[in-house]
Amino acid sequence: EVSAVVCSVALAVAAMVSGVPKALLQGMPWAFLRNRGMSARQVRAIGAGELIGTVGLMVGLFWRPAGVAAAALLLILFGGAVVFHVRHGDYGNPDMRTPALAPLALAVLSL
C-alpha cells in the first residue's frame, strides 16, 4: 500500500512537471516538439493528457479504479514518447540520450 502511494505521487508530480509546459506551450518541451514537427494542438493534447493523468492518480489514492486508469493513460503517453525518441534516434545521440530516458523511466513507473 505504501509503495503504491509513493509511486503514484512520484508519477503524478513527474506528469505534472511534464504536462504543464506542454499544455501552456511554453519552455523547452514546446520548443523541442515544435522543432520536431508537432503542432500546437498535438502538444497541448499531450500536456492535457499528462495533467488528466496527474489528477487521476491523486483521485486513485482514494478510489483505486481512477488510479489504475490514470496509470494506463500515462503508460500510453510515456510509451508514445519513447517511440517518438526511438524514431528520432535520440537514444543513440549522446546529447539527447539523457532527456530521452525520462519518458522511458516514467513508462516503467506507470506499470
C-alpha positions in Angstrom: 0.0 0.0 0.0 2.7 2.5 1.0 4.7 1.7 -2.2 1.6 2.3 -4.4 1.1 5.7 -2.8 4.7 6.7 -3.1 4.8 5.6 -6.8 1.5 7.3 -7.5 2.6 10.6 -6.0 6.0 10.4 -7.7 4.4 9.7 -11.1 1.8 12.4 -10.6 4.5 15.0 -9.8 6.5 14.0 -12.9 3.5 14.0 -15.1 2.5 17.5 -13.9 6.0 18.8 -14.4 6.0 17.4 -17.9 2.4 18.4 -18.7 2.2 22.0 -17.6 4.7 23.4 -20.1 3.2 21.4 -22.9 -0.4 22.5 -22.1 0.8 26.1 -21.9 3.1 25.8 -25.0 6.0 27.2 -23.0 9.6 26.3 -22.4 11.9 23.6 -23.7 9.3 20.9 -24.2 7.2 23.1 -26.5 10.3 24.4 -28.5 11.7 20.8 -28.8 8.4 19.3 -30.0 7.6 22.2 -32.3 11.1 21.8 -33.9 10.3 18.1 -34.4 7.2 18.9 -36.4 4.5 18.7 -33.8 1.6 21.1 -33.9 0.4 23.3 -31.0 -2.8 21.2 -30.9 -0.8 17.9 -30.6 1.5 19.3 -27.9 -1.5 20.7 -25.9 -3.3 17.4 -26.2 -0.3 15.5 -24.8 0.1 18.1 -22.0 -3.6 17.8 -21.2 -3.4 14.0 -21.1 -0.5 14.2 -18.7 -2.4 16.6 -16.4 -5.5 14.4 -16.5 -3.2 11.5 -15.5 -2.0 13.6 -12.6 -5.5 14.2 -11.3 -6.5 10.6 -11.9 -3.5 9.4 -9.9 -4.4 11.6 -7.0 -8.1 10.5 -7.1 -6.8 7.0 -7.3 -5.3 7.3 -3.8 -9.0 7.2 -2.6 -10.7 5.3 -5.4 -8.4 2.7 -6.9 -10.1 2.4 -10.4 -9.2 6.0 -11.2 -5.6 5.4 -10.3 -5.4 2.3 -12.5 -7.0 4.2 -15.4 -4.7 7.2 -14.9 -1.6 4.9 -14.8 -2.7 3.2 -18.0 -3.2 6.6 -19.7 0.3 7.7 -18.6 1.8 4.4 -19.8 0.3 5.1 -23.2 1.5 8.7 -23.3 5.0 8.0 -22.0 5.3 4.9 -24.1 4.4 7.0 -27.1 7.2 9.4 -26.1 9.6 6.5 -26.0 8.6 5.5 -29.6 9.0 9.2 -30.6 12.5 9.3 -29.2 13.4 5.9 -30.8 12.2 7.2 -34.2 14.3 10.3 -33.9 17.4 8.3 -32.9 17.7 10.1 -29.5 18.9 7.1 -27.6 21.9 6.9 -29.9 22.6 10.6 -29.7 24.7 11.5 -26.6 23.2 15.0 -26.5 19.6 13.7 -26.4 20.1 10.4 -24.5 19.5 11.8 -21.0 16.3 13.7 -21.8 15.0 10.7 -23.8 15.5 8.4 -20.8 12.9 10.3 -18.7 9.8 9.1 -20.5 11.3 5.6 -20.5 11.6 5.7 -16.7 8.1 7.2 -16.3 6.6 4.5 -18.6 8.2 1.8 -16.4 6.9 3.6 -13.2 3.4 3.7 -14.8 3.5 -0.1 -15.0 
